[in-house]
Every structure is written in C-alpha cells, then in structure tokens.
Amino acid sequence: MVLIATLPRLLSALARPERLLLCCLCLSMVACAKPSALERDFGQAWAYNQAIQIVNPAAGLSTPPATGLPPQAGAKVMQAYDKSFEKKEAGGGSTTINLSPMAAGGGK
C-alpha cells in the first residue's frame, strides 16, 4: 500500500537525469561488490562429498568405528552435554534489593 503511494513520487524524482545517473552508479557499485565468505564457499561441501564418493564409491558399505576420544572421556563429554539440558532449580541464588529511602539512610 505504501509502495503504491510512493511509486509516482519515486518515478518523478528519477525523471531528472542527474538522479537517474546517481541511482545507476549506486546500483553498479553494489553489483561490483566482492562476494562474502559464504558466497565464496558455496557448494564446497557438495563438491568435496562428490569427489570422495568418486575416489571410494564403496565407502558407505563399510562401517568402521569412529575414532576420536577414548571411551571414558567420550562418556564424560556426553554426560556433561546431557546435563546441560537439565533445568536448574531456582532456589538459593535469589538476591533481594531494597530500594526504600530508609534502607539507604536517607529518611531521618
């Protein structure tokens, strides 16, 4: 609704050659901007997975155990992770702030 109301004013403002030139220059500057990190890496994971499947097409058929942490360390990490989702009790950590003038010594 607002766009329809302002469209005639926008078109009349762009009717001036200097404003039209300025808008074209601004648009061309935006078009020449460098790509972001996300745009530069777009498709990298897909290309990597495709290359790995070409190198070893039967990789999905073998299921070797995952390597990484020792079992005891992995169990502790998982326990800490599961514990992070538990709700904490809201007791014992409360603080009371008294804002009355008598508490600050201002009400003689």
C-alpha positions in Angstrom: 0.0 0.0 0.0 2.8 2.4 0.9 4.8 1.4 -2.1 1.9 2.1 -4.4 1.5 5.6 -2.9 5.2 6.5 -3.2 5.8 4.9 -6.6 4.6 8.0 -8.6 6.9 10.3 -6.4 9.8 7.9 -7.0 9.3 7.9 -10.7 9.0 11.7 -10.9 12.2 12.0 -8.8 14.0 9.6 -11.2 12.9 11.6 -14.2 15.7 14.1 -13.5 18.8 12.9 -15.4 21.3 13.6 -12.5 19.2 11.5 -10.0 18.8 8.7 -12.5 22.6 8.7 -13.1 23.2 8.6 -9.4 20.9 5.6 -8.9 22.6 3.8 -11.8 26.0 4.4 -10.3 24.9 3.2 -6.9 23.4 0.0 -8.4 26.6 -0.6 -10.4 28.7 -0.3 -7.2 26.5 -2.8 -5.5 26.8 -5.2 -8.4 30.6 -5.0 -8.3 30.9 -5.8 -4.6 33.2 -8.6 -3.5 31.4 -11.9 -2.6 31.0 -12.7 1.1 32.8 -15.7 2.7 29.5 -17.7 2.4 29.2 -17.0 -1.3 32.8 -17.9 -1.9 32.4 -21.3 -0.1 29.0 -22.1 -1.7 29.0 -25.6 -2.9 32.3 -26.6 -1.4 30.8 -29.3 0.9 28.9 -30.8 -2.0 31.9 -30.8 -4.3 34.0 -32.4 -1.6 31.5 -35.2 -0.9 31.2 -35.8 -4.7 34.9 -36.1 -5.0 35.2 -38.5 -2.0 32.4 -40.7 -3.5 34.3 -40.9 -6.8 37.5 -41.8 -5.1 35.9 -44.6 -3.0 32.3 -45.5 -4.1 32.1 -48.3 -1.5 32.9 -46.2 1.5 29.3 -46.2 2.7 29.2 -50.0 2.8 31.9 -50.4 5.5 31.1 -49.1 9.0 34.3 -48.9 11.0 34.0 -47.4 14.5 34.5 -43.7 14.8 37.9 -42.7 16.1 38.4 -39.8 18.4 38.2 -39.7 22.2 38.8 -42.7 24.5 35.6 -44.3 25.7 35.8 -42.9 29.2 36.4 -39.4 28.0 33.6 -39.6 25.4 31.2 -40.8 28.1 32.1 -37.9 30.4 31.6 -35.4 27.5 28.2 -36.9 26.7 27.2 -36.8 30.4 28.1 -33.1 30.5 26.3 -32.4 27.3 23.1 -34.2 28.6 23.4 -32.4 31.9 23.5 -29.0 30.2 19.9 -29.5 29.1 18.6 -30.3 32.6 16.5 -27.5 34.2 18.3 -25.9 37.1 16.4 -25.3 40.3 15.7 -21.6 41.0 16.4 -21.8 44.7 19.2 -20.4 46.9 20.5 -18.0 44.3 18.0 -15.2 44.8 19.0 -11.7 45.7 16.8 -9.1 47.3 17.4 -5.4 46.7 15.6 -2.9 49.0 15.0 0.4 47.3 13.3 2.3 50.1 14.8 5.5 51.4 15.1 4.2 55.0 17.4 1.4 53.8 19.8 3.9 52.3 19.8 6.1 55.4 18.1 8.9 53.7 14.9 9.1 55.8 15.8 10.7 59.1 
